[in-house]
Structure formats: structure tokens, C-alpha cells
Amino acid sequence: MKNVLAIILGGGRGTRLFPLTKFRAKPAVPIGGKFRLIDIPISNCLHWDIKKIMVLTQFNTASLHRHISQTYKFDGFSEGFLQILAAQQTIEDSNWYQGTADAVRKNIHYIKHQKVDQVVVLSGDQLYRINLRDFLNHHKEKKADITIAVKPVLREQAGEFGILQIDDQLRITRFVEKPKEKVQLDELFTPSTYLDIGEKNLNYIASMGIYIFQKDVLIDLLEHNVKEDFGREVIPDSIAGRQVFAYVFTDYWEDIGTIKAFFEANLDFANPFPRFDFYNEEAPIYTRKRFLPGSKIENCDVHYSLISEGSIIEGSKLTNTVIGIRSLIRANSYLERVVMMGADYYESLEEKTENSRRRRANVGIGRNGIIRNAILDKNVRIGDQVRILNEKGLVNFAHDRYNIVDGIVVIPKDIEIPDGFVI
């Protein structure tokens, strides 16, 4: 694995995750109470001894860069590194990254100088555990130029993905981006015997956006065309002249690029048997060490909830909630299906006194509130007797203090909801 370089794509503007991406890049969005999305691909690399890692970033990068620099430090006696390559103007090109392939192309100079044979390209906003050693061995066994991690999906799901057609040796023969027409879907049908997964209904092969390239092939592909995106352009164009194979992945994988997908994935962490397990000791997800105290739960009624360290919860009821670090929930509040991201700091007594004088809510949730089907971003201030219920049943709505996306109420970072406010 010393001969492998990992490139993690830091994502674009993240418009589908707005307002969570208003002040941060997608990979910096908190998940699971104490982690950030970028921790997923980096941890996958470290589990399988890939320690040459580049992260390509562009939009709202400050918190992402800070998290990476504070979390991942390799010792001086290894060849490992984690290098951030932010979009930059150069003499040759003054444009921002225009797509996944363009982002890698603009950093091809750095890739050329790495003494590696293969380059694995990972997304910064997906949730999965993948055995990268097995993935690489499959790539070598097939003598592939490019190998794409793929996931079998149902016919009705095929229109949401780039769908590949493969032969019985798993070589990719065709690629169609989000096919919708019946004729296309009929042509892209993959017999179950090709996949050896024991499930007869999963007959469409979706690209996961995870690739392994031979280094020289990657350089040749990017230097001899101006195509901007791997999935839509570069890889489909390579199928005829290159050895392009599929690696079938059947475990949990979720592209959490939308508010609804993000919300449901988080709530699932609190279930007794979540689809993605943070309690896996053999492949833990790494994140920043914060040295916070244990959470303090005072006379609460808690059902199917995940509570992160450093929280203080007083006399409240929680049902199917995910509570982030340093969360403060005051007496007689009721939370159901809530993702609360917590806070970056504790307020001092002096700050709380000043809040009282200014009639400003403290960080956290006040007394006697009801919150249901909501995401509360970092450092929000929810006053007393607040009702966040989407009582009008709105699907999408924008307000100065909140957004409703797919029926889910989202309170953006640092926003205050005053006493008695009703949503």
C-alpha cells in the first residue's frame, strides 16, 4: 500500500446541503454527533495503510482545513503525509476547479512527483467502509487501467445514478448517466450470475464515484483532453480504449449530499442496529481529540438516542435524536427526530449574564420547548417555549432564521430563535 496515493475530492458548492454548507465545505459538515464527513474517507485510507493522502478543496474551506490540521498528524519517521491542495490561480490557469477530473488535472504536477503506481480517488461526502486493500488486489488481478467501485441497485433506483454495463468478467462496456428511458434501462440490465451476490433484483450497476487508476493512465487521460468530470466524461470516453473494470461492493454506502439523506443517515446512528456502525473497533472512524468531560443526564426520558460527550441535558425527553458535542438542553424540553450538532464552546457565567441582560438566548435549547423533525446546526440559540414543528406542513421554505427542506426544519449555524417563537 506504500505505492498508492489517495486523492480525496473536497466537493463543490454543496448547494443540496444548504444551509449546512453556508459557512463550510461539504466534507466539514458534522455527522454522527462528533465526527465530520471528511473523517470517513481519511479513516478508510488509514485502515488499509494508505498514508499518502491529498485533499482537494475549494469552497468555504477554513473549518475543513482547521479540522484536518488539528486531527491528522503523521510522525516524522514515516513517508506518510496528508496534504491539502486548495484551488489556486497559477500562471497556466486562473480558473477554479470545474469538475472532479479538472480538480485532479490542476494538481497533476504534484501527482507526477509521487513515487506510486496507483491513485485511488475518493469522495469527501459519502458514508461507507470499503476494504481498499481488496479493492486494489482486484484492480491488479484484472490488470486494469481503471477500476470503479460499483453497487448493485434496483431498477427503480437506477435513474439516480450513473449506471454501468458489464460483461461476465466485470469489464465495463458502457456507461449511462442517470438513465430514465425504458429502452435504456432494458439494455443496461445485468444478469445476477455476473455479480455472485445472491440477490436477483439488484440488476443495475451504479457507480459509487470511487476509482483506482494506474498513475500513468491517469496522467495520460488528463493531459490529453480537457474533459472536466470523471463520471460523466473522462471514464465513459475511456471504456473503448482502456481496460476498465468494476469492483462490486455490497455493504452500506450512502451519498449524503442532500438534506433528507443526511438527516435520515444521522437518525439511523441512534438505532439499535444502525446500517453504518461507529462502534466497529476493527475499523474505527477517527476524528479530532477534544478531551471533553462525559455527558451529564439529569432526570431525563431517553429513547433510541445518541448523546455525544460534553453535553448537559436537564429533565427533558429525547426520542430518536442525535446530540452533538457540548449540547445544552434545559428542563422540560421535548425532542423527537432531531439532529443537534452541539457547540464549539461553552459560554461563561459572565456571557450568560450578559445574554440575560440583553434578553438573548443562551447557546443550546431553552426550557419548555418542543422540537420535531429538525436539524440544529452548531452554536444555535433556542429560547424558552419555542415550538419547531413545521405546523403548516411546508415542504420547502426560506426564512431569515430557518429553512425548511423536504419538510425538515434546518436552523443554520449561530442563529438565535427567540422565546416563544413558533415554526
N, C-alpha and C positions, 0 to 999 in steps of 0.2 A: 504493500500500500504506500510505500515511500515514493513510488513512481506515479502517483496520482495527485492531480491538482483539482481542488473543488472550487467552483465558481458559484456563488450564491447571488441570485438576482434580487435586488432590493425593491423591485416593484415600481410601478408608475405613480400616478397621482392618487390612486386609491379612491376614486370617486364613488364606487359602490359601497365603500365602508364609511363614507362621510355621515355624520360629523366626527367619528372617531379618528379620522385622518386629517382633521382640520389643522392640528398643530404637530402632527407626527407622521412619519412614513408608515406604510402598512406593516412592515416587519417589526416595528416598535410598539404596535398595539398590544396592551396587556391581555393575557389569556390565562385561564385556569387559576386565577387568584393571585399568583406571584410570579408568573413567567411572562415572557414576551414572545411573539411569533418567531422572531429570529432565532430563539433558543432551539427551535425544533430542527431546522436543517444543520445548524452547527453541532448540536448534540449527536445527530445521526452520523456526521463525519467523524467525530471523536470516538464514538463507539467502535468504529471499524478502522481506527488507526489512520485516518486521513487527516494529516496535520499541516497540510499546505492549503490554506483557505484564503480566497479573495472574496470580499463582499462588495458588489457594485451598487452604489447608492446615488440618489438624485434629488428627490423631493423631501422637504421637511426633515432633514437628516440629523439635526442636533441631538435629539434624545436617543436616536438609534446609535449614533457614533459614541455617545456617552455611555450607553449601556454596554456596548461591545468592549470599549476600552476598559471599563471598570470590572468586567466579568471574565474575559478570556485573556489569560497571560501564560505564555509558554516559557519554559525555563531556557536559559542561555546555552544549555548543553545539547539541545536537540536542533534538528533542522526545521522544526515546525514554525509556522507563523500564521497570524490572522491579519490580513492586510485589507484596509478599507480603501476602495478606489471610487472616489466621488466623481461625478460628472464635472468635467473641466474644459475650458477653452484651450486649444493648442494652436500652433502655427498652421497645422494642416486642416483643422476643423474647429469651428467656433460654435457648433450646434450642440444641443443637449442630446441625450440618448433618445433615439426614435423608435426603439423596439428591443426585444431580447437579443437578437443577433447583432444589432447595431451597437448595443451596450458592450458586448464582448469584443466586437471589432475595434471599438475605440480604445480598448485596453490590450490589443493584440501584442503590442510591444512588450508588455510585462509578461505575458504568457510565453512568448518565444524564449525568454531568458530562463524559464523554469526547466530544470532537468527532470522532466516527467515524460511518460509515454502516453498516458490517458488524461483526459479532462472530463470530470463529471460536473454537469450543470444542474443546479437545484433551484427551486423556487423558494422565496422567503416568506410566503404567505399560505402554506399548506400544512396540514396536520397529519403526520404519519410516522411510522418507524419502518425503515427499509434496510435490509441486510445488504449494505453496499459491497461487502466482500463477495457475496454470492452473485450480486449483480455484475461485478467486474469479471468474475470467473466465467459467467455465462457469455459475456462480451468476448472474452478471449477464446472460449471453446468454439464459438461461431465464426472466429476470425473476422469479426465485424469491423467496419469502419465507424458505424454509428449504431448504438443500441438505445432504444426508447423503452422506458418503463411504462407498461400499459395495464389497465384494469378492465376486466370484463364487466359490461353493464347490460341492462335490459334494453329492449328495443325502444321503449318509451323514454328512456333516458338519453338515447344516442344523440338527439338534437342539441344537447347541452355541451357536447364535447367535440374535439377533433377525433374522428373515427378512422381507424386503420384497417386495411385488408391485409391478411397474412396467408402464407401457404402452410403446408403441413410441417415445414422446417422452421416456422416462426419468422421467415423472411417477410419483410413488409413490401407489398406490391402496389399499394395505393393509399392515398390519404385524402380525406374529405373533411373540411371544416364545418362542423355543426350541420350535418345533413338533415333535411326536413322532408324531402320528396320521397314518396313510397318507392319509386323505382330505384333511387339511390340506396335506400335502406335495404331493399331486397338484394341488391348487388353486393352490399357490404356485410351481409350475413356470414358469420364464421361458424363452421361446424364445431360442435362440442368436442369431437375427437381431436381437434387440433390443440385444445387447451389443457386437457387432462386435469380438470378441476372438479369433476363430479357434479356440476350444476348445468342442466340442459337449457335453462332460459337465458343465461348470460352469453349471448351470441354476438355481441358488438364490442369491439376492442377500442377503448378510449385511451388517448394519450394522457399521461399524468404530468407532462411538462418537465420530466426528469430524464436527462440524457447522459450517455457516455460517448465521447468522441475520441478517436485516436488523435493525438495532438497535431500531427502533421496534416491530417484530414481537415480538422477544424480550421487551421491556419489557411489551408488552400481554399476552403469553401468561402471564408470571409474575405480573403484578399482578392478574389477573382469575381466578385459580384457586389452589388450594392443593396441586396435584399435586406429588409430590416427586422424580420421576425423569424425565429426558428420554426415554430409550429405551423404557421400559415404559408411560409415561403421557402426558407432555406432547406428544411428537411424534405418536404414534398418534391422539391426540384432535384434532390439528391438520390431519390429512390431508384431511378433508372440506371444511374452510372456508378452507384456505390453499394457496398454490402451493408444494408440497413436491416436490423433485426429487432424483434420485440422481446422484452423480458416481462413475463406475466406475473403481476403482483395481485394477490387475493386478500391481503389483510386490510385493515381500516385505513382509508385515505379520504381526506376531505379538503376540498378547496374552499377555504372560509373567506372568500373575497366579498361576500355580501353580508349585510346586517343580519338577515334572517339566518343564514348558515352559521355565522359567528355566534349568534345568540343561542341557537339550538345546540351547537357543539359545546359551548360552555356549560349549559344546563345539564348536559349529559354527564359531565365530570362528577356531578353530585349523586348520580345513580349508584346503586349497589354494585352493578357490573357495567361500568362505562365502556363504550366502544374503544376509547383511547385511554389507556391506563397509566396515570402518572406514578403509580405505586410499583412499577416494574423495577426491581433492584438490579436486574441484569443490564438494563438499558435505561438508566435514569435520564431525565431531561435536566440539563444544567442551567443555572441562572446565577444572577448576582447574589453574593453573600451579604445579607443585611444585618445580621446579629440582632434581630428583633426579639422581644420577650414573647412568651406564649400568650395565646388569646385568653381573655377573661370573659366568661359567660355567666351572667348573673340572673338566675331565676327566669330562664327562657324556655320556650317550647320550640324545639328544632326538629324538622323532618327533612330527610334527604337533602342535606346542605353541606357545602364545603366552605370551611372558615379558615382563612389564612392567618399567619402569625401576626402578633402585634395589635389584634383587634380587641375592642371592648364593646360588649353588647349587653344592654340592661333591659331586663323584663320585657322582652319582645318575642314575637312569634315569627319563625322563618320556615318557609316551605319551598323546597326545590330552588334554592338560591346558591349563588357562588359569591363569597365575600372576600374581597381582596385585602392586601396588607394594610395595616393601620386604620381599618374601618371603625368608625364610631357610630353606634346605633343606640339612641336613647329610649327611655321607657315607653312602653305601650305602643310600639310601632309594629305593623304587620307587613311582612314582605313575602310575596309569592311570585315565583318565576322571575327572579331579579338577578342580574349580574351587576354587582357593585365592585368597582375596580379599586376602591380604597383611596389612600392618600400618600403623597410624597413626604409628608411631615406631620408632626403633632403640633398643635397650637399651644403656646404657653399660657399660663394664667393671665398674664398681662394682656395678651392678644385676645383672650376670651372676654376679659373685662372691657376692652376697647370695642369688641363686637357688640357687647350688650349696650354700651353707651350709644353706639351708632345704630342700634336696632338691626344689626346684621346677624344672620345665622352663622353658627359655628360650622367648621368643616365636619361633614358627616350627616347623619339623619337625625332630625329633632324628635320631639315627643308626639305621641298620639297620631302618627301618620299611617297612611295605607298606600302601599306601592305594589303594583302588579304589572307583569309583562313589560319590564323596563330594563334599560342599561344605564347605569350611573357611572360616568367617566370619573377620572381621578379628580380629587380635591373639590368635589361638588359640595354645596352648602344647601341642605334641605331643611327648611324651617319647621316649626311646630304645626301640627294639624294640617299637614299637606296631604292632598289626595292625588296620586298619579295613577289613573285608572283608564285613560283614554275613554272617558264616559260616552263620547259621541261616536265611538267606533270608527274613527278615521283610519284610513289605510296609509295615506301619505300626507304629511302636512309640515310646514316650516314655520317656526315662531322664533322670536328673539331669544327665548330662554330654553327652547327644546325643539327637537324634531321628532316626527312620527314616520317610521319607515317600515313598510309591510305590517302595519298595525302595532309595531313595537315602539314604545316611547324611549327616546335617547336623550339624556341630559348631558350636554357636552362638558368637557373639562373646564373646571374653575367657575362654572355657572352657579349662581345663587337662585334658589326657589324660595320666595319669602313665605312667612307664616300664613296659613290658611289658603294657599294657592291651590287651585283645582285644575287638573288636566283631564 
